[in-house]
Amino acid sequence: MEIREIKQDKENILLGLHGEFTIRHVARLKGEFLSYAEQYKGIALDLSGVSEIDSAGFQLLLLLKKYLTKLHGRLRLINHSLPVLKILDLYGAIGIFGDKIKVPADEKKNLSLAYGVNRDLRFGA
């Protein structure tokens, strides 16, 4: 996983993520993300280059969101790749981050797009 600084000003930074956002990289990424959180009030992550994400990557996104909120900052997720959309959908977490998402038309049928509840976890489904 590679992190690239795309754009920044005094209080905000846009980071591009490229590669696998998986358990193999989470320990290193956590340190880098928390360092950025100490320096900037707002962090935007361009996720278009994420080729794979697992539960460890998802948990790190949640941690970063919680940490920035505690510091009165904000995390924005933009340009979600399909693997990112799928894991957010799996956990029913699309609404947790509150960001606009763009879903390719041919992939809409493969996603439940549940905002807070995974359709497979509902009773009677």
HELIX and SHEET records of a PDB file:
HELIX    1   1 ILE A   23  GLN A   39  1                                  17    
HELIX    2   2 SER A   55  LYS A   70  1                                  16    
HELIX    3   3 LEU A   82  LEU A   90  1                                   9    
HELIX    4   4 ILE A   94  PHE A   97  1                                   4    
HELIX    5   5 ALA A  105  ASN A  110  5                                   6    
HELIX    6   6 ARG A  119  LEU A  121  5                                   3    
SHEET    1   A 4 GLU A   2  GLN A   8  0                                        
SHEET    2   A 4 ASN A  12  PHE A  21 -1                                        
SHEET    3   A 4 GLY A  42  ILE A  53  1                                        
SHEET    4   A 4 ARG A  74  ILE A  78  1                                        
END                                                                             
